[in-house]
Amino acid sequence: MEHSNLLFVINPHAGGKNKFEITSEIKQCCTGRSLFPHVYETTGLNDKEEILKLMDQLKPEALIAVGGDGTVNMVGDLLLNSETALGIIPAGSANGLAKDLNIPVNFEEALDIVQNFHTKKIDTLKINGKNCFHLSDLGFNARVVHRFAESSFRGKISYFWYALKEFFSYKFFAYKISSPELRKKGKAFMMVLSNANKFGTNITINPIGVINDGYFEISIIKPFPKIFAPVILFQLISNRISKSKYFKILRLKKATISNSWKEFFHIDGEPVAERTKKLEVEILPRSLKVILPKPTG
């Protein structure tokens, strides 16, 4: 695509680089590619308002999120149900949605995908009025996400350290799920709401998820004896979790989840401070236009 008018939205701390390095790398890589980048660096203050002003001035063909899942979620919020595309250059700790969309972590390779400008509309989730572009969960992993967010340490080692600490004290929570299709209740070690397949760690939690089929899935890991933890972990890593008697998956379009125990939950890796007793979840079919790798074959 020639003469692409792009607005890059950069998390200034993405990938451990400073904002000067990231901005310089973008401008250098765009030189000679017929790409005309405009750059906005997030500050954490009125970012959405400032980006909307730039969009009105520049009329970009795409907004390119340079950062992790939090940056992608913020930019995606601005583009929902619009014809302006979302591009992603992964630069965070997890990069969950980018991995599910097969967008490489390598900067220049990700920029090649942006330049090719192959787009597709994908489904998104609405959870208690908030947009979710990758996944949300309750229970064990959500508690780890909250602990990790409170820490000054970053990276996978830090995340797994908090997971290990949480694992030995955490048990389960009770839930009820109501939808037009079914009613379920039980206890869960963790519950994941998604229309994609993987965590940012490349662990598959939703084996049947298709990102534009008009459905989302609720993946439930039931309480299990702690001695079985290595087996559960192996099944997750090897994409065999569906074979476990401690796992079940529900395919829905809309659901109300009773969270009477007020379990922690997060949306796209960002902790939700309000610990509500009820989650209203629905799929928004083909509501986000994204830039993807061109299909092979």
Secondary structure, 3 states (H helix, E strand, C coil): CCCEEEEEEECCCHHHCCHHHHHHHHHHHHCCCCEEEEEEECCCCCHHHHHHHHHHHHCCCEEEEEECHHHHHHHHHHHCCCCCEEEEEECCCCCHHHHHCCCCCCHHHHHHHHHHCEEEEEEEEEECCEEECCEEEEEHHHHHHHHHHHCCCCCHHHHHHHHHHHHCCCCCEEEEEECCCCEEEEEECEEEEECCCECCCCCECCCCCCCCCCCEEEEEECCCCHHHHHHHHHHHHCCCHHHCCCEEEEEECEEEEECCCCCCEEECCEECCCCCCEEEEEEEEEEEEEEECCCCC
